[in-house]
Amino acid sequence: MTGRRRWSTEEILDTAAELLRTSDAESFSVRKLAAVLGTDSSSLYRHFRNKTELLRAVADRILLAAMDGYRPEGNWKQRITALALRLREAFGEQLQLATVWGRYGSGGTGSRWVMEELLQALRASGLPDEEIPVRYHRIVILLTALIASEAGISTITPKEYEQAMEQFRVAVLGADPERFPALAHFARDIRPLGADRRAAFEETLAAQLAHIEAQIP
């Protein structure tokens, strides 16, 4: 079609991010994105080779935003913790994109900045160089899993949340003490998955960093 507007890469990514705020990566498609932009899929393939490459680019923008203004401070554990909390906050504002990052990853500049800071912090810990890639990988797996899981819980509707809470109460408070003695004993103190997410995030990360610290000569 003649006279059709040409969209820039940034405009395409902006629109994709908006779509992903209200849908998930499974239902997202280049065809749907093209329809919103008023163009055809072939014009978008000039910018991105496929859907996965596009999704990675969208996730990378979140990483770039998280690293904007970041300055490493404190010891290596404080640096990793501060970075992790920035990532959590950045994806917390665009919840569906957290699951995109967890599934597709990213290979852009934002990803490189995150990788660089994690590796620099681990080098500052005193770990031998040969140990650092493995420890880096464990931290990234942990962060993506935690952040993506929070997104999954946070995106349910109020009605779905109430239904889940009712099922939780039935499953926990209604547990038969003869068949599930431990569950019945702790039932009134067990919290649902959505409770205290930040505290759980920080404690889980702290445990991983303590494990790393124990490996330092």
Buried (B, 14 or more C-beta within 10 A) or exposed (E): EEEEEEBEEEEBBEBBBEBBEEEBBEEBBBEBBBEEBEBBBEBBBEBBEEBBEBBBBBBBBBBBBBBEEBEBEEEBBEBBBBBBBBBBEBBBEBBBBBBBBBBBBBBBEBBBBBBEBBBBBBEBBEBEEEBBEEBBEEBBEBBBEBBBBBBBBBBEEEEEBEEBEEEBEEEBEEBEEEEBEEBBEEBEEEEBEBEEBEEBBBEBBEEBBEEBEEEEE
